[in-house]
Amino acid sequence: MNTAAQQGAETAGPGGHEHGHEEMPSEISAEVGFFDRFAAAAAGFVARPFFFSMCLLLVLIWAPSYFLFQSVDTWQLIINTATTIVTFLLVALLQNTQTRSDHAVQRKLNAIADGLADLMEVLGKDQPELLEDRKELRAAVGLEYRERA
């Protein structure tokens, strides 16, 4: 029966690194697609005080417009529709940005763990207890891919 550490050791990548199929930061292309660039720009825009001010202004303009409409239902429908559309689009854009950020952080953590495991291997010659810790660390690199459903 193979342990997770043994399985990690069996899937050593180039250069003896045992990071399996996940990409290390140096292996990621610098090219970013149109949608990703757009999502990043949108996330930057909505994070600014200007966007909040525009949202606040929209509500301040909408509130007294009650007197222009014959029906309260129409008045409420206008703000509900506008906020639903904006929320729906922003969730999609911000989720894209958050997911890319999470993946980038995870790749950086994997690179740090991989480097630390290499250092532990060198130091393990003088301190054998580090070798077991190194096996555990190697098994943890890429764990986020193995835990997904």
matplotlib code that plots the C-alpha trace (Angstrom):
import matplotlib.pyplot as plt

x = [0.0, 1.5, 1.4, 0.7, 4.4, 5.4, 2.9, 4.2, 7.8, 6.6, 5.3, 8.5, 8.5, 11.4, 14.5, 13.3, 10.6, 7.5, 4.8, 2.9, 0.6, 0.3, 2.2, 5.0, 5.1, 8.0, 5.9, 2.9, 2.6, 2.7, -0.1, -3.5, -6.7, -9.1, -11.7, -9.1, -7.8, -11.3, -12.2, -9.0, -9.8, -13.4, -12.3, -9.9, -12.6, -15.3, -12.8, -12.3, -14.2, -15.5, -17.6, -19.1, -19.9, -21.7, -23.7, -24.6, -25.6, -27.8, -29.7, -29.9, -31.4, -33.7, -35.2, -36.9, -38.0, -40.9, -42.9, -42.4, -44.0, -47.7, -46.9, -44.7, -44.2, -42.6, -40.5, -39.2, -38.8, -36.4, -33.9, -34.4, -33.6, -30.6, -29.0, -29.7, -28.0, -25.0, -24.7, -24.9, -22.2, -19.9, -20.1, -19.0, -16.1, -14.9, -15.1, -12.8, -10.3, -10.5, -10.0, -7.0, -5.5, -6.1, -4.4, -1.4, -1.0, -1.3, 1.4, 3.7, 3.1, 3.9, 7.1, 8.1, 7.3, 9.2, 12.2, 12.0, 11.7, 14.9, 16.6, 15.3, 16.8, 20.2, 20.0, 18.5, 21.9, 22.9, 19.5, 17.6, 14.4, 14.0, 13.6, 10.2, 9.1, 10.3, 8.1, 5.1, 5.9, 6.3, 3.0, 1.3, 2.6, -0.3, -2.7, -5.3, -5.6, -6.0, -8.7, -11.0, -14.1]
y = [0.0, 3.3, 6.3, 9.8, 10.6, 7.5, 8.4, 12.0, 10.6, 8.4, 11.4, 13.4, 16.0, 17.4, 18.0, 15.6, 18.0, 16.2, 18.7, 16.4, 18.1, 21.6, 24.4, 26.2, 30.0, 29.9, 27.7, 30.1, 32.1, 35.9, 36.2, 37.0, 36.6, 39.4, 38.3, 38.0, 41.5, 42.9, 41.2, 42.5, 46.1, 45.8, 44.6, 47.5, 49.9, 48.7, 48.7, 52.5, 55.1, 56.5, 53.4, 53.5, 57.2, 56.4, 53.7, 56.0, 58.7, 56.2, 55.5, 59.2, 59.9, 56.9, 57.6, 60.9, 59.6, 57.9, 61.0, 60.7, 57.3, 56.4, 53.1, 52.0, 48.7, 50.4, 52.5, 49.4, 47.4, 50.0, 49.8, 46.0, 45.4, 47.7, 46.3, 42.7, 43.2, 45.0, 42.4, 39.5, 40.8, 41.9, 38.5, 36.8, 39.3, 39.3, 35.5, 35.2, 37.6, 35.9, 32.4, 33.5, 35.2, 32.0, 29.9, 32.2, 32.2, 28.4, 28.1, 30.4, 28.4, 25.2, 26.7, 27.7, 24.2, 22.6, 24.7, 24.0, 20.3, 20.5, 22.3, 19.7, 17.0, 18.5, 19.1, 15.7, 14.1, 15.6, 15.6, 12.4, 13.5, 16.1, 13.4, 12.3, 15.9, 16.3, 13.4, 15.0, 18.4, 16.8, 15.0, 18.3, 20.0, 19.7, 18.5, 21.1, 19.3, 15.9, 17.1, 18.5, 16.5]
z = [0.0, -1.1, 1.2, -0.1, 0.3, -1.7, -4.4, -4.5, -4.9, -7.7, -9.7, -9.6, -12.3, -14.3, -12.2, -9.5, -8.3, -7.2, -8.0, -10.4, -12.8, -11.2, -12.8, -11.0, -11.3, -13.8, -16.1, -16.3, -19.5, -19.1, -21.7, -20.3, -22.3, -23.1, -20.6, -17.8, -18.6, -18.7, -15.4, -13.7, -15.0, -13.8, -10.4, -10.1, -11.2, -8.7, -5.9, -6.2, -4.2, -7.5, -8.2, -4.7, -5.2, -8.5, -6.8, -4.0, -6.5, -8.3, -5.1, -4.2, -7.7, -7.6, -4.1, -5.0, -8.4, -6.4, -7.2, -10.9, -11.2, -10.8, -9.2, -6.3, -8.2, -11.2, -8.9, -7.1, -10.3, -11.7, -8.8, -8.4, -12.1, -12.2, -9.0, -10.1, -13.4, -11.9, -9.2, -11.6, -13.9, -11.1, -9.4, -12.6, -13.1, -9.6, -9.3, -12.3, -10.7, -7.3, -8.8, -10.8, -7.7, -5.6, -8.2, -8.4, -4.6, -4.5, -7.2, -5.2, -2.0, -4.0, -5.3, -1.7, -0.4, -3.2, -2.5, 1.2, 0.5, -1.6, 1.3, 3.8, 1.6, 1.7, 5.5, 6.0, 5.6, 8.9, 10.5, 9.5, 11.2, 8.5, 5.9, 7.2, 7.3, 3.7, 2.6, 4.2, 2.6, -0.8, -0.4, 0.5, -2.7, -5.2, -2.5, -3.7, -7.0, -5.4, -3.0, -5.6, -6.4]

ax = plt.figure().add_subplot(projection="3d")
ax.plot(x, y, z, "-o")
ax.set_aspect("equal")
plt.show()
